[in-house]
Amino acid sequence: MISIFGRITDILNFHRLVIVLPVLIKVENLTETIVVALGGNALIQAKQLGTYEEQLENVTETAIHIANMIDDGYRVILTHGNGPQVGTLLLQYDAGNKIHNRPIQPMDVAGSMTQGQIGYMFQRILGNILRQKKIDKQVATLVTQVLVSKDDQAFANPTKPVGPFYSKEDADKIKEEHPDWQIIEDAGRGYRRVVPSPDPIKIVEKDYVNTLISAGFIVITSGGGGIPVIQTEEGDLEGREAVIDKDLAAQRLALDTNAEIMLILTDTPNVSLNFNTPEQEDLTNVSLAEAKKYMAEGHFAPGSMGPKMKAAIRFLENGGKKVIITRPELSFVALKGDKGTTITTENNLN
């Protein structure tokens, strides 16, 4: 009887080895884990309306470069912005409310809807490209919550504009209909709602993300900075009407998944000093110390390069190896050090 059980155990262990061995071989062939953080231009280019066809074309172009990274052996985690998509959804809510008396959904729900929308496009297109290139990888989208502190000072000082512009008359009416909303004048262009932008603490589903990565999946997650949630005294999670900065959330994602590299894709080929002035200086290789110095000198605007550099500094200060900032079409060559701005903890590489 003992010998029979021993034989069965040997057979089971052999089959486990047969199943696991190819996975181990694939893992050994992989080089490093990259969190690829896509900006809005990866989906909607300047002067585009943001039609489905336009977004699909942009997604396809970006997905080709991501597929090249995967083909080169990198383990890729994909995250993305969703500002234009949420903005469109809020406009549709507004129109539906005015014309058909349909209720307006909260911001956390709009965030979850656009995570699914954008994830679907990248999941399908990237999956098709990988199949065409005969790369045996599956793509999975995970709708993701991101924990923030209920005591974050951002909740007392909302600063992130969202949704449509309103006239003064409409703004006053909306304040009556939604007394919990805060609406401010936005640079003389009209009135807009502002919501908090709290700091991300952790990716709630990080264990799921890591499980999928370990199983060999390409994971699309934490879209739009993730859905902001707070934890109650009872331990429950509750959504909050807020917007987490997508670059800071990408940095949190990179640390939570032990990624070595953050690749931040935006609408400029390099990080620059004195941006958009006659004294503009494009940066190529930058040390962490230099990045902190330039940040303190005020070179990076809060609404554009500022959050990206803040995310880069946090990532490198907490164990990250490298941050690369460039345009989507330069992403693959930038990984090789030929384009873009590379920031490391080491001394200046120039």
C-alpha positions as CSV (number, residue, x, y, z in Angstrom):
1,M,0.0,0.0,0.0
2,I,2.8,2.4,0.9
3,S,4.7,1.7,-2.3
4,I,1.5,2.4,-4.3
5,F,1.0,5.8,-2.6
6,G,4.7,6.5,-3.1
7,R,4.3,5.8,-6.8
8,I,1.3,8.0,-7.2
9,T,3.2,10.8,-5.4
10,D,6.1,10.4,-7.8
11,I,3.8,10.6,-10.8
12,L,2.1,13.7,-9.5
13,N,5.4,15.4,-8.8
14,F,6.6,14.6,-12.3
15,H,3.5,16.2,-13.9
16,R,3.9,19.3,-11.7
17,L,7.5,19.5,-12.9
18,V,6.4,19.2,-16.5
19,I,3.8,22.0,-16.1
20,V,6.0,24.3,-14.0
21,L,9.3,23.9,-15.9
22,P,8.3,25.8,-19.1
23,V,7.1,28.7,-16.9
24,L,10.4,28.7,-15.0
25,I,12.3,28.8,-18.3
26,K,10.2,31.8,-19.5
27,V,10.8,33.6,-16.2
28,E,14.5,33.1,-16.5
29,N,14.5,34.5,-20.0
30,L,12.8,37.7,-18.9
31,T,15.0,40.7,-18.1
32,E,13.3,43.4,-16.0
33,T,9.8,44.5,-14.9
34,I,8.6,47.8,-16.4
35,V,5.6,49.8,-15.4
36,V,4.6,51.7,-18.6
37,A,2.6,54.8,-17.7
38,L,0.7,56.1,-20.7
39,G,-0.3,59.8,-20.9
40,G,-3.4,61.1,-22.6
41,N,-1.7,61.4,-26.0
42,A,-1.4,57.7,-26.2
43,L,-5.2,57.7,-26.8
44,I,-6.2,61.2,-28.0
45,Q,-3.7,63.4,-29.9
46,A,-3.9,67.2,-30.0
47,K,-6.7,68.6,-32.1
48,Q,-8.5,65.2,-32.2
49,L,-12.1,64.9,-31.1
50,G,-11.5,61.6,-29.4
51,T,-13.7,59.4,-31.6
52,Y,-13.5,55.7,-31.1
53,E,-11.7,55.3,-34.4
54,E,-9.1,58.0,-33.5
55,Q,-8.5,56.4,-30.1
56,L,-8.2,52.9,-31.6
57,E,-5.6,54.1,-34.1
58,N,-3.6,55.8,-31.3
59,V,-3.9,52.7,-29.2
60,T,-2.6,50.5,-32.0
61,E,0.5,52.7,-32.6
62,T,1.3,52.6,-28.9
63,A,0.6,48.9,-28.5
64,I,3.2,48.1,-31.3
65,H,5.9,49.7,-29.2
66,I,4.8,47.9,-26.1
67,A,4.7,44.6,-28.0
68,N,8.4,45.2,-29.0
69,M,9.3,45.5,-25.3
70,I,7.5,42.3,-24.5
71,D,9.2,40.6,-27.5
72,D,12.6,41.8,-26.1
73,G,12.0,40.0,-22.9
74,Y,10.6,42.7,-20.6
75,R,7.8,41.9,-18.1
76,V,5.3,44.8,-18.8
77,I,2.7,46.3,-16.5
78,L,0.5,48.9,-18.3
79,T,-1.2,51.8,-16.7
80,H,-2.8,54.8,-18.3
81,G,-4.6,58.2,-17.9
82,N,-8.3,58.6,-18.4
83,G,-8.9,62.4,-18.2
84,P,-10.4,63.0,-21.6
85,Q,-12.6,59.9,-21.3
86,V,-13.9,60.8,-17.9
87,G,-14.4,64.4,-19.2
88,T,-16.5,63.1,-22.0
89,L,-18.5,60.8,-19.7
90,L,-19.2,63.7,-17.3
91,L,-20.4,65.8,-20.3
92,Q,-22.8,63.0,-21.3
93,Y,-24.0,62.8,-17.7
94,D,-24.6,66.5,-17.7
95,A,-26.6,66.4,-21.0
96,G,-28.6,63.4,-19.9
97,N,-29.5,65.1,-16.6
98,K,-30.6,68.3,-18.4
99,I,-32.5,66.7,-21.3
100,H,-33.8,63.4,-19.9
101,N,-33.5,64.0,-16.1
102,R,-31.1,61.1,-15.8
103,P,-29.0,60.9,-12.6
104,I,-25.4,61.9,-12.6
105,Q,-23.1,59.1,-11.4
106,P,-20.3,59.8,-8.9
107,M,-16.7,60.3,-9.9
108,D,-15.5,56.9,-8.6
109,V,-18.0,55.2,-10.8
110,A,-17.0,57.2,-13.9
111,G,-13.4,56.2,-13.1
112,S,-14.2,52.6,-13.0
113,M,-16.2,52.8,-16.3
114,T,-13.3,54.4,-18.2
115,Q,-10.8,51.9,-16.7
116,G,-12.8,49.2,-18.4
117,Q,-13.2,51.2,-21.6
118,I,-9.5,51.9,-22.1
119,G,-8.4,48.5,-20.8
120,Y,-10.7,46.8,-23.3
121,M,-9.1,48.7,-26.2
122,F,-5.5,48.0,-25.1
123,Q,-6.3,44.4,-24.1
124,R,-7.8,43.6,-27.5
125,I,-5.3,45.5,-29.7
126,L,-2.2,44.4,-27.8
127,G,-3.5,40.9,-27.7
128,N,-3.9,40.8,-31.5
129,I,-0.4,42.2,-32.1
130,L,1.1,39.7,-29.7
131,R,-0.7,36.9,-31.5
132,Q,0.5,38.2,-34.9
133,K,4.0,38.3,-33.7
134,K,3.6,34.8,-32.3
135,I,4.3,35.9,-28.8
136,D,2.6,33.5,-26.3
137,K,1.4,36.1,-23.9
138,Q,-2.2,36.9,-22.6
139,V,-3.3,40.4,-21.7
140,A,-5.6,41.0,-18.7
141,T,-7.3,44.2,-17.5
142,L,-7.9,44.6,-13.8
143,V,-10.3,47.4,-12.5
144,T,-8.3,48.7,-9.6
145,Q,-9.0,50.6,-6.4
146,V,-6.3,52.7,-4.8
147,L,-6.3,53.4,-1.1
148,V,-6.1,57.0,0.1
149,S,-6.2,58.5,3.6
150,K,-9.6,59.9,4.6
151,D,-7.6,62.6,6.5
152,D,-5.6,63.6,3.3
153,Q,-5.5,67.4,3.2
154,A,-6.6,67.3,-0.4
155,F,-10.2,66.6,0.7
156,A,-10.2,69.9,2.5
157,N,-8.8,71.7,-0.5
158,P,-10.1,70.4,-3.8
159,T,-7.9,71.6,-6.8
160,K,-8.5,69.2,-9.7
161,P,-10.9,70.6,-12.3
162,V,-13.2,67.9,-13.9
163,G,-16.1,67.9,-16.3
164,P,-17.6,70.7,-18.4
165,F,-17.3,74.5,-18.2
166,Y,-20.4,76.3,-16.9
167,S,-21.6,79.8,-17.2
168,K,-22.1,81.8,-14.0
169,E,-25.8,81.2,-14.1
170,D,-25.5,77.5,-14.7
171,A,-22.8,77.2,-12.0
172,D,-25.1,78.9,-9.4
173,K,-27.9,76.5,-10.4
174,I,-25.6,73.4,-10.1
175,K,-24.5,74.5,-6.6
176,E,-28.1,74.5,-5.5
177,E,-28.7,71.0,-7.1
178,H,-25.4,69.6,-5.7
179,P,-24.6,71.5,-2.5
180,D,-21.6,69.1,-1.8
181,W,-19.9,70.1,-5.1
182,Q,-17.2,72.8,-5.2
183,I,-17.2,75.0,-8.3
184,I,-14.7,77.6,-9.1
185,E,-13.8,80.0,-11.9
186,D,-11.2,78.4,-14.1
187,A,-8.7,80.9,-15.6
188,G,-11.4,83.1,-17.1
189,R,-12.8,80.3,-19.3
190,G,-15.9,79.7,-17.2
191,Y,-16.8,77.7,-14.1
192,R,-15.8,74.1,-13.4
193,R,-16.2,71.6,-10.7
194,V,-13.0,70.8,-8.7
195,V,-12.4,67.6,-6.7
196,P,-9.7,66.5,-4.3
197,S,-6.5,64.9,-5.6
198,P,-5.3,62.8,-2.7
199,D,-2.0,60.9,-2.4
200,P,-2.0,57.2,-3.2
201,I,-1.1,54.9,-0.3
202,K,-1.3,51.4,-1.9
203,I,-2.9,49.5,-4.7
204,V,-5.8,47.6,-3.1
205,E,-5.6,44.7,-5.6
206,K,-1.8,44.5,-5.7
207,D,-1.8,40.8,-4.7
208,Y,-4.0,40.1,-7.7
209,V,-1.8,42.1,-10.0
210,N,1.3,40.3,-8.7
211,T,-0.4,36.9,-9.1
212,L,-1.2,37.7,-12.7
213,I,2.3,38.9,-13.4
214,S,3.8,35.8,-11.9
215,A,1.5,33.7,-14.1
216,G,3.0,35.4,-17.2
217,F,0.1,37.9,-18.0
218,I,0.6,41.4,-19.3
219,V,-1.5,43.4,-16.8
220,I,-3.4,46.6,-17.5
221,T,-4.2,48.2,-14.2
222,S,-4.7,51.3,-12.0
223,G,-6.1,53.2,-15.0
224,G,-6.6,56.9,-14.4
225,G,-4.8,56.7,-11.1
226,G,-7.1,54.1,-9.9
227,I,-10.5,54.4,-8.1
228,P,-9.9,56.4,-4.9
229,V,-11.2,54.6,-1.8
230,I,-10.8,55.2,1.9
231,Q,-11.0,52.6,4.6
232,T,-13.6,53.0,7.4
233,E,-13.1,52.2,11.0
234,E,-14.9,48.9,10.4
235,G,-12.4,48.0,7.7
236,D,-14.8,48.6,4.7
237,L,-13.7,50.4,1.6
238,E,-15.7,53.4,0.4
239,G,-15.3,55.2,-2.9
240,R,-14.6,58.9,-2.9
241,E,-15.2,61.6,-5.5
242,A,-11.6,62.4,-6.3
243,V,-8.9,62.0,-8.9
244,I,-5.5,60.5,-8.0
245,D,-2.7,61.8,-10.1
246,K,-2.0,59.0,-12.6
247,D,1.8,59.4,-12.4
248,L,1.9,59.2,-8.6
249,A,-0.4,56.1,-8.8
250,A,2.0,54.6,-11.4
251,Q,4.9,55.1,-9.0
252,R,2.9,53.4,-6.3
253,L,2.1,50.6,-8.7
254,A,5.7,50.2,-9.6
255,L,6.8,49.9,-6.0
256,D,3.9,47.5,-5.1
257,T,5.0,45.2,-8.0
258,N,8.7,45.4,-7.4
259,A,9.3,46.9,-10.8
260,E,12.8,48.0,-11.7
261,I,11.9,50.5,-14.3
262,M,9.2,53.2,-14.7
263,L,8.6,54.3,-18.3
264,I,6.5,57.5,-18.3
265,L,5.1,58.3,-21.8
266,T,4.0,61.9,-22.4
267,D,3.8,64.4,-25.3
268,T,7.4,65.7,-25.2
269,P,10.5,63.7,-26.2
270,N,12.5,64.8,-23.2
271,V,12.3,66.5,-19.8
272,S,13.5,70.1,-20.2
273,L,14.8,72.9,-18.1
274,N,13.3,76.4,-19.0
275,F,10.6,74.6,-21.0
276,N,9.2,76.5,-24.0
277,T,11.6,79.4,-23.7
278,P,14.6,80.4,-25.8
279,E,16.8,78.9,-23.0
280,Q,15.2,75.5,-23.1
281,E,17.6,72.7,-22.3
282,D,16.6,69.1,-23.0
283,L,17.9,66.6,-20.5
284,T,19.2,63.2,-21.4
285,N,20.8,61.5,-18.4
286,V,19.9,62.9,-15.0
287,S,20.9,61.7,-11.5
288,L,18.3,61.6,-8.6
289,A,20.2,64.4,-6.9
290,E,20.0,66.6,-10.0
291,A,16.3,65.8,-10.4
292,K,15.6,66.9,-6.9
293,K,17.6,70.1,-7.4
294,Y,15.8,71.0,-10.6
295,M,12.5,70.2,-8.9
296,A,13.3,72.6,-6.0
297,E,14.3,75.3,-8.5
298,G,10.8,75.2,-10.0
299,H,11.6,74.0,-13.5
300,F,8.6,71.6,-13.7
301,A,5.1,72.9,-13.9
302,P,2.5,71.4,-11.4
303,G,0.0,70.6,-14.2
304,S,2.5,68.9,-16.6
305,M,6.0,67.7,-15.9
306,G,5.8,68.3,-12.1
307,P,3.9,65.2,-11.1
308,K,6.0,63.0,-13.4
309,M,9.3,64.2,-11.8
310,K,7.7,63.9,-8.4
311,A,6.8,60.3,-9.2
312,A,10.3,59.6,-10.6
313,I,11.9,61.0,-7.4
314,R,9.7,58.9,-5.1
315,F,10.3,55.7,-7.1
316,L,14.0,56.1,-7.1
317,E,14.2,57.1,-3.4
318,N,12.3,53.9,-2.5
319,G,14.3,51.3,-4.4
320,G,13.5,51.8,-8.1
321,K,16.3,51.4,-10.5
322,K,15.5,53.7,-13.4
323,V,12.9,56.2,-14.8
324,I,12.6,57.0,-18.5
325,I,10.4,59.9,-19.7
326,T,9.7,60.3,-23.4
327,R,7.0,60.2,-26.2
328,P,5.2,56.9,-26.9
329,E,6.8,56.4,-30.4
330,L,10.3,56.7,-28.8
331,S,9.6,54.4,-25.9
332,F,11.4,51.2,-27.2
333,V,14.5,53.0,-28.3
334,A,14.5,55.0,-25.1
335,L,14.8,51.8,-23.2
336,K,18.0,51.2,-25.0
337,G,19.3,54.6,-23.9
338,D,19.1,56.3,-27.3
339,K,16.2,58.7,-26.7
340,G,14.3,60.4,-24.0
341,T,15.3,61.4,-20.5
342,T,16.7,58.7,-18.2
343,I,16.8,59.3,-14.4
344,T,18.8,57.1,-12.1
345,T,20.2,57.1,-8.6
346,E,23.7,57.1,-10.0
347,N,25.8,60.2,-10.7
348,N,25.2,62.0,-14.0
349,L,25.9,59.7,-16.9
350,N,26.9,62.4,-19.3
